[in-house]
Amino acid sequence: MRPDEALARLRARGFSDEDVERLHAHFADAEARGKKGHGYSRVEWLDTLEVDPRAQPETVEAFDSFERWHGRGALGYLVLDAVVRAQLADPPEHARLVVCEQTFPTGMLGHWVRRLAEGGLVALLTATSPARLGPPGGPKVAGTNPLAIGIPGNPPVVVDVSMGAVTYGDVIAGLASNEQLVPFGGEQWHKAFALAVGLQLVVDALHREPGFGAVMLVARPESDPVAALRATGIRLPGTADRL
């Protein structure tokens, strides 16, 4: 799908011009980073979802160290976009935990923590999805539940890891099959499965109603731990070239 086709399809769904640009920015970023499963293939996939293009997320609790957001029917992409913009506009004094309820789909989590890291904030983010992972031969009990971490730097260090050997986005994009959607690690699959379950339970425990969502930790850095790593010359996560 070409960028202009993606924009046209998003407009046809009835999203505002601002939301179209926000959604397109996410998909275009995924395409540019080679994450086809989170790129324009998702625009066509959105047609399979019941979407209220006029829905807007809402902040239901707000303190310096804690915020709770509710999707109110908005796409998870737009919920996290609003959350990120809010954190950059009003950073915590030290740290803030942000709980996002009824927030799905959330897309490429590295996109969100990268924006926060570019704004000078340390960020950690996880999000849940339909149950797609389980023990071999057992029931599916957890989502792929990625974990993304962003650390300020020039450029920022960004880690974004799904607990699946492939992502569901890869399945959507036709790059992998459902049979390949298992915990990563081969014979050590139990480690990824444990992380998927643990992250699932953290998000679910902090929600007040059933549903998919996200949990984000945002903090002001107190030091620059990236400098020493960069001095080694190794390629750091989230960068395209050897540093």
Residue, then its C-alpha position, 0 to 999 in steps of 0.5 A: m500500500r502506498p502512503d497516499e492510499a493509506l491516507a485516503r483509507l484513513r480519511a474514508r473511515g471518518f478520522s479527523d485530519e489531525d488523527v489521520e496525520r497521527l495514525h499515518a505518522h505511526f505507520a510510516d515510521a514502522e515502514a521506515r524502520g522495516k517493521k512491515g507488520h506495524g506499517y501500512s498493512r495495519v491500515e487494511w487490518l483496521d477495516t476489520l475492527e469496529v472503530d468510532p473515528r470520533a472517539q477521544p481518550e480521556t484522562v480520568e485521574a491525574f497527579d504528578s506521579f500517577e495518571r489513569w487514561h481511558g480510551r473511550g472507544a478511541l483507537g489505542y494508537l490515538v490513546l498512546d499518542a495523546v498520552v505521549r503528548a501530555q507527558l512531553a507537555d507536562p513532564p513529572e517532577h521525578a517519575r510518573l506511572v500512567v495506566c491506560e484502560q481500554t487501549f487497543p491496538t497500540g502498535m509499535l511500542g518503540h515509536w512511543v518510547r522513542r518520542l519520549a526519549e527524544g523529549g528527554l524522558v526515560a520511558l518504559l511501556t508494555a501493552t496487552s493484546p488478545a491471548r496468542l501465546g501459551p505453553p506447547g500444546g496448551p491454551k493461549v493465555a497471554g498476548t505477545n505483550p511487548l516491552a519497550i524502553g527508551i533512554p535519552g541520547n543522541p540518538p536515543v537508545v530504544v529497545d522494543v521486544s515482543m514475547g513472540a518468536v514472530t509478532y501478530g503484525d508479521v502474521i497480518a502482513g503475510l510474513a509469518s503464519n499463526e503456527q509460528l506465533v509462539p514464545f521466542g527462545g526455542e527450547q528456552w521458550h518458558k522465559a519469554f512465556a514467563l515475561a508475557v504472563g508477568l506483563q499481562l498480570v501487571v497490566d490487568a492488575l492495574h486496570r479497574e475493568p476487563g479489557f486490553g490496555a497499556v502501562m507506562l513509566v515515565a521519568r526524568p533521567e538523573s544521569d547519562p548511562v548511554a555515553a559509556l556504552r556509546a564509547t565502546g563503539i558497539r551498535l546500540p538497540g534502536t540505531a541504524d549504524r555502528l556508533 
